[in-house]
Amino acid sequence: MRILLVEDHLELSRWLAKALHDAHLTVECAMNGADADALLHTQEYGLVILDLTLPKMDGLDVLKRLRARGSKTPVLILTARGGLNERVQGLNLGADDYLAKPFELAELEARVKALLRRSQGNEAVTLLCGALSFDTVLRQFFYDGVALSLTPREYAVLEALISRRGQALSKEKLFNEVFALDDDVNLDAIEIYIHRLRKKLDAVSAGAVAITTLRGIGYVLEAR
């Protein structure tokens, strides 16, 4: 799942990006409000983590412009400006959650996971496709109770598929969810990870759970 992190403090931005990457999330970073606004105008994200005190454009203005375009992308405000009036203003402008600095990383990760579940229509903690399960709290895949060993990219592709189990996802949609803009890869990389996932799923399920190609449409994860 691709997240936009908007934070102008370089050290904090790098630390948060690494922590979120370790939680199997694809993170893009913007260091000012104008860049964030431009990215949100042209790219799709599963979640925005938004500081308020930003160069070039205030975070509340970024949020206001995002909602004015009709976007429903979840927004978690993460800021030192934690006064009641600003919290109320942010929520009234369309923020989905608010976390004041300083904060505990565990709480941030829990809030991020909850927002992603809700945005995908997956309130359940565990997603199932046959004997394949995804624990959204542990952020771990299991087959018949046994944890799967996946690379971060394989993990990201399979998460996108199980989150829409039974629905087709185009190669372009998968690519946009799995890779950041500055990743040096092309669209064909998705086929490589689909191939690897098929081999791993077949090894544990003997074909009971598979990724099916729908020509001209995309890929679908299904239990047979």
C-alpha positions, 0 to 999 in steps of 0.5 A, spaced: 500 500 500 502 506 497 502 512 502 504 519 502 508 522 508 508 529 508 513 532 513 519 537 512 523 535 518 528 531 514 531 526 520 523 525 522 521 523 515 527 518 514 525 515 520 518 514 519 519 512 512 523 506 514 519 504 520 513 504 515 517 500 510 519 495 515 511 494 516 511 493 508 508 499 506 510 503 500 512 510 502 513 516 498 515 523 501 514 530 500 518 535 504 513 541 503 506 543 502 506 545 494 510 538 492 504 534 496 499 538 493 502 537 486 503 529 488 496 529 490 493 532 484 496 527 480 497 520 484 493 515 488 495 514 495 492 509 500 493 514 505 496 521 507 500 522 513 500 530 513 504 535 518 501 542 518 507 546 519 510 546 512 514 550 507 510 553 501 503 551 503 500 550 510 498 542 511 491 545 512 491 548 505 493 542 502 488 538 506 482 543 504 485 543 496 485 535 496 477 535 499 475 540 494 477 535 488 473 530 491 478 526 494 476 521 499 483 519 500 484 518 508 488 523 511 492 522 518 494 529 521 501 528 525 503 535 528 506 539 533 500 543 533 495 539 537 491 545 540 483 543 540 481 549 535 486 546 530 484 539 531 477 541 530 479 545 524 483 539 521 477 534 522 472 539 520 476 540 513 476 532 512 482 529 516 480 522 518 485 522 524 489 526 528 496 524 532 500 530 536 507 530 536 511 527 540 508 520 539 509 513 540 511 509 533 506 503 535 500 508 536 502 511 529 502 504 526 496 502 529 492 508 527 495 507 520 493 500 519 486 502 522 485 507 517 487 503 511 482 497 513 477 502 513 478 505 506 479 498 503 472 496 506 476 491 510 474 492 518 475 485 519 482 484 522 483 478 518 482 477 511 481 470 508 481 467 501 480 460 502 486 457 507 490 463 505 489 469 511 492 476 512 492 478 519 492 486 518 494 487 525 501 483 525 501 484 517 503 477 516 500 472 511 499 465 513 497 459 509 493 454 513 496 457 520 503 457 517 507 464 516 509 465 509 516 467 507 515 473 502 519 479 500 517 486 501 515 487 494 511 480 494 508 482 500 505 488 497 502 485 491 499 479 495 496 484 500 493 488 494 490 482 491 487 479 498 484 486 499 480 485 493 479 478 493 475 476 488 476 482 484 480 483 478 486 488 479 489 491 473 497 491 472 497 499 472 493 499 479 498 494 482 504 497 480 501 504 482 500 501 489 506 497 490 512 502 487 514 509 489 515 514 483 522 514 484 523 506 484 527 505 478 522 499 475 517 499 469 510 496 469 513 489 467 516 488 474 509 486 476 509 480 472 515 478 475 512 478 482 506 475 480 510 469 477 514 468 484 507 469 488 504 463 484 510 459 485 510 460 492 502 459 493 502 453 489 508 450 493 503 451 499 496 450 497 497 445 491 493 450 486 487 451 492 489 458 492 491 462 485 492 468 482 488 468 475 490 472 469 484 475 466 487 477 459 486 485 458 483 486 465 488 484 470 489 479 476 485 476 481 486 472 487 481 466 488 480 460 492 479 454 487 
